[in-house]
Amino acid sequence: MSAGFDAVRDAFAENFSLRHELGGACCVYHRGEKVVDLWGGVRNKTTGEPWEEDTMVLVYSATKGLAAMTLAVAHSRGWLDYEERVCKYWPEFAQQGKETITVRQLLAHQAALFAFDEPVDRSLVADLDRLAVVLARQKPAWEPGTRQAYHAISLGFYESELLRRVDPQHRSLGQFFQDEIASPLGLDFYIRLPDSISNSRLAMLAQPSIVARLFGLPIRFMLAVLNRSSNINRALIGSMLPHDEQRIYARNLEVPSGGGVGTARAIARAYSVFATGGRELQLRQETLDALSAPASPATHGFYDKCMMADGVKFSLGFMSPAPRGLVWK
């Protein structure tokens, strides 16, 4: 803990003393230097086993930022143009009204591809060639580019296939992340968790109570989550794929929008590298400028049809700051 950050440690401790946290970690980099690195509590509520320095956990949608980093690396290598149409790199994508969707629109959750009309199970996700066919023939929910809708799970699958098309080695997103980002930076983070990771390093998640769920988010939103025909319910289909009853989390399976497993330290380190120029990953200034530019709205603005909130901004796979925060409608 660096001097001047004691308040962070106090706030972290309050998660356990006041807010009934089970276990967790917090890591902060400031101007390229690690200034906060905390962990505490338990990784297993039933056994009381402690959360250790190297404990890893499923981070759900926090995976999206790390997945977006893979495409940023591809952009820096000249393989990908954010303003180009997706079908330039993936010809089969140009069907069912998707011909004009740009990479930027896709990564901004503006492609109207937030849900699937076909079943998406573990066997399909494990077969990337078969998954690509399903992705390519999916019809947008409305005219792409006109509205925003949170692609909670689907986005990562589209990103992975796009990356497979532009990468000379045709690697999946999880493999590319491991080879080109995690390994060079020494990150304890996986978008494709291997068999070699022991269960003893993994935190077991405990579901919040019904009361906590109802009071944690707006009632209208929670009711929509429970409604099988709602946009957000359909967008979340597949969010449980990373779970595994025997091995805590699924192994050798990629869910790039919600299946990343790792440490807070790894996530903080990755963002620090991007925030301080990306020298370790040979990022070009053109890429960094694109990532830091303001988000571009859909035709109907930043109201999100899945989140049912205004002010939600996404840019190039990352969630962008919203000055006034979310306005639930």
N, C-alpha and C positions, 0 to 999 in steps of 0.2 A: 504494500500500500504506500503510494507516494504521499508526501506531505501536501496538505491542503484538500485531501479527498476523504477526510474522516466522516463527513456528512453522508457520503455514499455508503460507507460501512454501517452507519447508524440506521439508514433507511433500509438497507438489506436485512439487518438484524430484526427490524420491526416487522418484516414480512413473516417472521416466525413467532415473535412475541405478541403481535397484535392481529395479524391477518391469517393465522393458522396455516401458513405454508408448510408443506411436508419436507421438501428439499429443493435445492436449486443452486444456481451459480450466477455470478455477475462479473463481467470483465470489461474494462474500458481502456481504450488507447487515446492518448492526447498528443497530437502532433507527432505521431509515429512512435511514441513511447508508451509502454504499458504502465498505467498508473493505478489501476484497480484490478485485483484478481481475487475473488471471493467465492467460497462455496460453503454449504452447510446443510443441516437437516439430514433426512434419511432418503435413501434411494428406493427403499422397499417398505411400505407402510406396515405390511404384515409381519415381517421379520425384524424390522428396526435396523437393518443394515445401513451404515452411514453413507452419505453422499461424499465420495472421495474426490481428490484433486483431478483424477482422470475419468470420472463418471461421465457417461454420455447419455443423451436423452433425445427422443423424437421431438423435433421442433416445429412440425406442421408447416404452416405457411411461411415461416421465416426461411424455409428452404428456397422460396422464390427468388430472393435476392442473390443467393449463391448460384442458382441456376442461371440467372440473368448475367452473372459474371462470365459464364462460359461463352455466351454470345458476344459479350464485349471483347473477350480475347480474340474470338473469330473475326470481329470487326477490325480490331487492331492489326490483324494479319492480312487484311485485305480480302478475306473470303466472303464477306457479308456487307451489304449496304442496307442500312436501316430504312432508307426511302424506297428501296426496290420492292417490286411485287414478290410475294412469297413464291408464286408459281414459277418465277424465273429459276429458282433453285430446286423446286419440287414441282415438276410439271403436272403430276397427277392431282395436285391440290386444286387445279383450275377446273372445278366442276361444282355444280349446285349453287352457282352464284358467287363463288369465292375468287373469281379471276382477278379482281382488282384489289384485293386485300394486300396492303403493304406490310412489311416486317414491323414497322413502327405501330401500325394499327393493331396487329396481332399482339404485340408486347404491351400495348396500352389497354388491353381488355375491350377493344372496340370492334372485334371481328364477329361478334354475335355467335361465337362457338363455345359458349359456356357450359353446354350440356351435350349429352350423347343420346341419339335416338336408338342406339343398339346397346345391348348389355356390355358392360366393361368389368370383367372379372380378372382374377389373378392370372389365369392361363393366357388371356389376351394380352395383358400388360407385359407378360414375360416373353411374348413372341413379337418382337419389334416390327418385323415385316408384315405380319397380319394386322398389328395395331395401326400401321401406316395406312393400310387400305381402308380401315374403318374411319380413320381421321380424314382421309382425303374425300370420302363420299358423304361426310356429314354436311347437312344443309344448315346454313346460318338461320338463327331464329328470326332475324329481320335484316334489312339492308345493312351490310357492313359499313362501319364508319359513321353511322347516324346516331347510335346510342352506345353507352358504356354499360357493361355487365361483368361483374367479377368472375373471371374464369378460374374458380377456386382450385379445381383439380385438372381440368382439361389443358390449361395453358402449358404446363410442363411437358405433356406428351407432344404437343405441337412444337415446342422449343427443341425437344430432343430429336425429333425427326428432321427438323430444319437443320440442326447442327450435323446430323448424320449425312445430310445431303451436301453440305459445304466443306466438311472436314475431309481432307485428302485420304485419311485413314478410315473414314466412315464410322467413327466411334459414337457410341451412345453418349448422352449428356453426362450420365453418371461416370462413365469411364473417362471421358474427356476431363471432367472436373478433377478426378483423382490424378490423372497423368499430368495435367497442365496447371493446376492451381493448388490442390491439396498437397501433393508430394513436394513440389518446389518450395512451398511455404511451410511445410511441416505441420499441416493442420490435422487435428483429430476430428475429422468430419467426413461423412460418407453420404452420397446420394444413392449409392448402391452398397448397402452394408454387407460385408463379406462374412463367410463362415468363420473366419479366423478370430473375429471379435467375440470374446467370452461374454456369457450372460452376466457375469459378475461385474462387468463394467457398465451395464445398462440400467437406467432408472426405470422403474415400473410406474406407469401413470395411474392415478386414481381419478375416477370420474367425479365431477362436482355433483352436489345434490340437486334435485329438481328446483328447490327454493333458490339455491345459488344461481342456477341458470336463469330462472325467471327474473331475478332482481339484478343480474349482472349485465343484461342487455335490454333494450326497449322491448316491451311486451309484444308489440306488433311484429317486430323482427323475429322473436322467438316463436311466435305462432306460425310465421311463414316457414321457419326452419322445420317445423313439425308437419307442415302441409306438403304432401308428396307431389302435388302438382305445381308448387310455387317455383319460381326461378332459383331461389337460393337453395332449396332442397335438392333440386335437380343438379345444380352446380356442385354440390357437396358429395354427390354419389362417387364413390371410390376413395373417400377420405379415410376409410378404415382398412384399406389394402395394406398399409405398412405394418399393421398389428399382426402378431402371431402368438397364439396361446401357448405353444411349447417353447418358443425361443424369444419371447418378449416382442421382438420386432422381426419383420420378414427379412430374409437374407437373399441376396442376389436378385433383387426386384427393385425397379426404379419407378418412383412416383415423384418426379422432379418438382411438382408444385406443393408437395406436402409430406414427403417421406424422408427428409434429411435427418440424419442422426449424428450428433456430435456434441462438442463442448462449447460453452459460451466463449471460452478463450479462443477457439478456432474461428468462430464467427467474427469476433472483434478484430482479430488479426487480419482476416481477409478484407474487411471493410477499411481497416487502417491503411492497408497497402493501396487500395483504390483511392482513398481520400488524400494520400500523400504523393500521388504522381504515378503509381503503378510501375515503378522502375523494375521491381523484382519479376514482374510478368511482362515486361517490355510493351507496356501499353502506350499507344500513340496519343499525342495531345489531342488529335482530332476526336478520338474515342472519348477521352475524358471531358472534352467540351460538350460532346453530344449527351453524355450522361448527366452533366450538370445543368443543361438547358431546361427551361420551364416545360412542363407537360403540355401537350397539345390536346385540346378538348375534342370530343366527338361533336357532330353537328348540333346535337341537342345538349351540349355542355357536359359537366362532370357529375350529373345525377346518375347514380349507379342503380340499374334495374334489378340487380340481385341483392345488394346491400340495403336498398331502399333508403339511401342517404345521398345528400348533395355534398360536394366538396371533396369527394374521393378522387385522388389524382394518381395516375400511373404513367410512367415513362420508361420505355425500353426495358420493361420487365421489373422495374423497381417501383415501390410506392413512393410518391413524391410528397414533400411537405405541403400541408394545406393550412394557410395562415389562420383561418377562422375555425379550423377543425371540421368535424362531420356535423351535418344538420340532418337529423332523421326525419323523414317525411312519410 
